[in-house]
Amino acid sequence: AAMATEASCWGPILQGSRCVLAGDHQQLPPTIKCDAAAAGGLKRTLFERLLDSHGEAVGRMLQIQYRMHEVISEWSSQAMYDGQLIAADLVKHHTLPDLPHVACGGPAGAAAAAAGGGSGDGGSSSS
């Protein structure tokens, strides 16, 4: 919902009895290719408008992220979330060699690649 234009949300919303919008308005905005449409307000999402109008009454920030090492997530936490975003214990110390099917340089990476542990190019492999 944080990437969908408001106009694209109304059709599905009017068909249901309840609406839950999920997303992060601090991340990627909707893609609007027409300057006139963007200038006319279509670049603003329903998600943003509701948060701006009603704040905490309609929105909650999820403070734990599960995708990246804490050193990397610290930048986005400080830059966009007033230091409120923290890395989950499950991922906060992960490095590439910890991840399955990732081949890294050096003897351990070469051994993992030889054993089928990674493609070496960052892509996925299939058998």
C-alpha positions as protocol buffer text, in pm:
chain_id: "A"
residue {
  index: 1
  type: ALA
  ca { x: 0 y: 0 z: 0 }
}
residue {
  index: 2
  type: ALA
  ca { x: 292 y: 233 z: 52 }
}
residue {
  index: 3
  type: MET
  ca { x: 379 y: 209 z: -320 }
}
residue {
  index: 4
  type: ALA
  ca { x: 24 y: 210 z: -459 }
}
residue {
  index: 5
  type: THR
  ca { x: -134 y: 533 z: -576 }
}
residue {
  index: 6
  type: GLU
  ca { x: -447 y: 638 z: -394 }
}
residue {
  index: 7
  type: ALA
  ca { x: -652 y: 604 z: -712 }
}
residue {
  index: 8
  type: SER
  ca { x: -545 y: 239 z: -750 }
}
residue {
  index: 9
  type: CYS
  ca { x: -650 y: 159 z: -391 }
}
residue {
  index: 10
  type: TRP
  ca { x: -1010 y: 277 z: -404 }
}
residue {
  index: 11
  type: GLY
  ca { x: -1150 y: 3 z: -632 }
}
residue {
  index: 12
  type: PRO
  ca { x: -1050 y: -286 z: -401 }
}
residue {
  index: 13
  type: ILE
  ca { x: -1133 y: -86 z: -87 }
}
residue {
  index: 14
  type: LEU
  ca { x: -1490 y: -25 z: -203 }
}
residue {
  index: 15
  type: GLN
  ca { x: -1538 y: -398 z: -267 }
}
residue {
  index: 16
  type: GLY
  ca { x: -1452 y: -503 z: 89 }
}
residue {
  index: 17
  type: SER
  ca { x: -1586 y: -454 z: 437 }
}
residue {
  index: 18
  type: ARG
  ca { x: -1246 y: -388 z: 597 }
}
residue {
  index: 19
  type: CYS
  ca { x: -922 y: -237 z: 478 }
}
residue {
  index: 20
  type: VAL
  ca { x: -570 y: -297 z: 606 }
}
residue {
  index: 21
  type: LEU
  ca { x: -287 y: -105 z: 443 }
}
residue {
  index: 22
  type: ALA
  ca { x: 65 y: -236 z: 497 }
}
residue {
  index: 23
  type: GLY
  ca { x: 393 y: -95 z: 381 }
}
residue {
  index: 24
  type: ASP
  ca { x: 660 y: 161 z: 450 }
}
residue {
  index: 25
  type: HIS
  ca { x: 605 y: 510 z: 318 }
}
residue {
  index: 26
  type: GLN
  ca { x: 972 y: 587 z: 388 }
}
residue {
  index: 27
  type: GLN
  ca { x: 1074 y: 338 z: 119 }
}
residue {
  index: 28
  type: LEU
  ca { x: 1006 y: 340 z: -256 }
}
residue {
  index: 29
  type: PRO
  ca { x: 728 y: 575 z: -372 }
}
residue {
  index: 30
  type: PRO
  ca { x: 481 y: 485 z: -646 }
}
residue {
  index: 31
  type: THR
  ca { x: 611 y: 506 z: -1001 }
}
residue {
  index: 32
  type: ILE
  ca { x: 436 y: 793 z: -1180 }
}
residue {
  index: 33
  type: LYS
  ca { x: 563 y: 851 z: -1533 }
}
residue {
  index: 34
  type: CYS
  ca { x: 341 y: 1148 z: -1618 }
}
residue {
  index: 35
  type: ASP
  ca { x: 460 y: 1480 z: -1473 }
}
residue {
  index: 36
  type: ALA
  ca { x: 109 y: 1628 z: -1497 }
}
residue {
  index: 37
  type: ALA
  ca { x: -37 y: 1336 z: -1299 }
}
residue {
  index: 38
  type: ALA
  ca { x: 235 y: 1367 z: -1036 }
}
residue {
  index: 39
  type: ALA
  ca { x: 177 y: 1743 z: -1011 }
}
residue {
  index: 40
  type: GLY
  ca { x: -196 y: 1674 z: -977 }
}
residue {
  index: 41
  type: GLY
  ca { x: -137 y: 1471 z: -663 }
}
residue {
  index: 42
  type: LEU
  ca { x: -122 y: 1114 z: -793 }
}
residue {
  index: 43
  type: LYS
  ca { x: 229 y: 1061 z: -658 }
}
residue {
  index: 44
  type: ARG
  ca { x: 94 y: 1075 z: -301 }
}
residue {
  index: 45
  type: THR
  ca { x: -34 y: 744 z: -168 }
}
residue {
  index: 46
  type: LEU
  ca { x: -345 y: 681 z: 39 }
}
residue {
  index: 47
  type: PHE
  ca { x: -110 y: 536 z: 300 }
}
residue {
  index: 48
  type: GLU
  ca { x: 79 y: 868 z: 325 }
}
residue {
  index: 49
  type: ARG
  ca { x: -237 y: 1078 z: 330 }
}
residue {
  index: 50
  type: LEU
  ca { x: -390 y: 873 z: 613 }
}
residue {
  index: 51
  type: LEU
  ca { x: -70 y: 882 z: 818 }
}
residue {
  index: 52
  type: ASP
  ca { x: -35 y: 1257 z: 767 }
}
residue {
  index: 53
  type: SER
  ca { x: -401 y: 1317 z: 859 }
}
residue {
  index: 54
  type: HIS
  ca { x: -440 y: 1074 z: 1149 }
}
residue {
  index: 55
  type: GLY
  ca { x: -89 y: 969 z: 1258 }
}
residue {
  index: 56
  type: GLU
  ca { x: -65 y: 709 z: 1532 }
}
residue {
  index: 57
  type: ALA
  ca { x: -443 y: 664 z: 1539 }
}
residue {
  index: 58
  type: VAL
  ca { x: -421 y: 471 z: 1208 }
}
residue {
  index: 59
  type: GLY
  ca { x: -56 y: 365 z: 1179 }
}
residue {
  index: 60
  type: ARG
  ca { x: 208 y: 180 z: 1370 }
}
residue {
  index: 61
  type: MET
  ca { x: 578 y: 152 z: 1301 }
}
residue {
  index: 62
  type: LEU
  ca { x: 717 y: -198 z: 1319 }
}
residue {
  index: 63
  type: GLN
  ca { x: 1047 y: -144 z: 1496 }
}
residue {
  index: 64
  type: ILE
  ca { x: 1223 y: -476 z: 1433 }
}
residue {
  index: 65
  type: GLN
  ca { x: 1364 y: -555 z: 1089 }
}
residue {
  index: 66
  type: TYR
  ca { x: 1450 y: -911 z: 987 }
}
residue {
  index: 67
  type: ARG
  ca { x: 1652 y: -858 z: 668 }
}
residue {
  index: 68
  type: MET
  ca { x: 1993 y: -714 z: 737 }
}
residue {
  index: 69
  type: HIS
  ca { x: 2296 y: -698 z: 964 }
}
residue {
  index: 70
  type: GLU
  ca { x: 2265 y: -439 z: 1239 }
}
residue {
  index: 71
  type: VAL
  ca { x: 2557 y: -233 z: 1107 }
}
residue {
  index: 72
  type: ILE
  ca { x: 2378 y: -189 z: 772 }
}
residue {
  index: 73
  type: SER
  ca { x: 2034 y: -128 z: 922 }
}
residue {
  index: 74
  type: GLU
  ca { x: 2175 y: 134 z: 1159 }
}
residue {
  index: 75
  type: TRP
  ca { x: 2209 y: 381 z: 870 }
}
residue {
  index: 76
  type: SER
  ca { x: 1844 y: 357 z: 766 }
}
residue {
  index: 77
  type: SER
  ca { x: 1738 y: 358 z: 1131 }
}
residue {
  index: 78
  type: GLN
  ca { x: 1913 y: 691 z: 1187 }
}
residue {
  index: 79
  type: ALA
  ca { x: 1838 y: 845 z: 845 }
}
residue {
  index: 80
  type: MET
  ca { x: 1467 y: 762 z: 820 }
}
residue {
  index: 81
  type: TYR
  ca { x: 1332 y: 629 z: 1150 }
}
residue {
  index: 82
  type: ASP
  ca { x: 1482 y: 851 z: 1423 }
}
residue {
  index: 83
  type: GLY
  ca { x: 1694 y: 561 z: 1551 }
}
residue {
  index: 84
  type: GLN
  ca { x: 1388 y: 347 z: 1629 }
}
residue {
  index: 85
  type: LEU
  ca { x: 1457 y: 59 z: 1387 }
}
residue {
  index: 86
  type: ILE
  ca { x: 1650 y: -236 z: 1529 }
}
residue {
  index: 87
  type: ALA
  ca { x: 1776 y: -559 z: 1377 }
}
residue {
  index: 88
  type: ALA
  ca { x: 1623 y: -885 z: 1501 }
}
residue {
  index: 89
  type: ASP
  ca { x: 1849 y: -1116 z: 1698 }
}
residue {
  index: 90
  type: LEU
  ca { x: 1808 y: -1372 z: 1419 }
}
residue {
  index: 91
  type: VAL
  ca { x: 1985 y: -1150 z: 1162 }
}
residue {
  index: 92
  type: LYS
  ca { x: 2176 y: -879 z: 1344 }
}
residue {
  index: 93
  type: HIS
  ca { x: 2512 y: -1058 z: 1322 }
}
residue {
  index: 94
  type: HIS
  ca { x: 2464 y: -1247 z: 992 }
}
residue {
  index: 95
  type: THR
  ca { x: 2738 y: -1224 z: 734 }
}
residue {
  index: 96
  type: LEU
  ca { x: 2744 y: -1369 z: 382 }
}
residue {
  index: 97
  type: PRO
  ca { x: 2930 y: -1688 z: 482 }
}
residue {
  index: 98
  type: ASP
  ca { x: 2649 y: -1758 z: 733 }
}
residue {
  index: 99
  type: LEU
  ca { x: 2388 y: -1775 z: 458 }
}
residue {
  index: 100
  type: PRO
  ca { x: 2309 y: -2102 z: 280 }
}
residue {
  index: 101
  type: HIS
  ca { x: 2402 y: -2128 z: -88 }
}
residue {
  index: 102
  type: VAL
  ca { x: 2633 y: -1825 z: -86 }
}
residue {
  index: 103
  type: ALA
  ca { x: 2988 y: -1878 z: -207 }
}
residue {
  index: 104
  type: CYS
  ca { x: 3242 y: -1631 z: -74 }
}
residue {
  index: 105
  type: GLY
  ca { x: 3607 y: -1587 z: -162 }
}
residue {
  index: 106
  type: GLY
  ca { x: 3881 y: -1774 z: 21 }
}
residue {
  index: 107
  type: PRO
  ca { x: 3916 y: -2142 z: 112 }
}
residue {
  index: 108
  type: ALA
  ca { x: 3578 y: -2167 z: 290 }
}
residue {
  index: 109
  type: GLY
  ca { x: 3396 y: -2011 z: -5 }
}
residue {
  index: 110
  type: ALA
  ca { x: 3574 y: -2232 z: -257 }
}
residue {
  index: 111
  type: ALA
  ca { x: 3491 y: -2541 z: -52 }
}
residue {
  index: 112
  type: ALA
  ca { x: 3125 y: -2436 z: -28 }
}
residue {
  index: 113
  type: ALA
  ca { x: 3107 y: -2374 z: -403 }
}
residue {
  index: 114
  type: ALA
  ca { x: 3272 y: -2711 z: -478 }
}
residue {
  index: 115
  type: ALA
  ca { x: 3021 y: -2882 z: -249 }
}
residue {
  index: 116
  type: GLY
  ca { x: 2730 y: -2713 z: -427 }
}
residue {
  index: 117
  type: GLY
  ca { x: 2683 y: -2455 z: -155 }
}
residue {
  index: 118
  type: GLY
  ca { x: 2664 y: -2160 z: -393 }
}
residue {
  index: 119
  type: SER
  ca { x: 2677 y: -2051 z: -751 }
}
residue {
  index: 120
  type: GLY
  ca { x: 2956 y: -1799 z: -696 }
}
residue {
  index: 121
  type: ASP
  ca { x: 2770 y: -1529 z: -890 }
}
residue {
  index: 122
  type: GLY
  ca { x: 2514 y: -1429 z: -630 }
}
residue {
  index: 123
  type: GLY
  ca { x: 2235 y: -1597 z: -827 }
}
residue {
  index: 124
  type: SER
  ca { x: 2051 y: -1912 z: -744 }
}
residue {
  index: 125
  type: SER
  ca { x: 2152 y: -2250 z: -873 }
}
residue {
  index: 126
  type: SER
  ca { x: 1929 y: -2538 z: -974 }
}
residue {
  index: 127
  type: SER
  ca { x: 1992 y: -2907 z: -1022 }
}
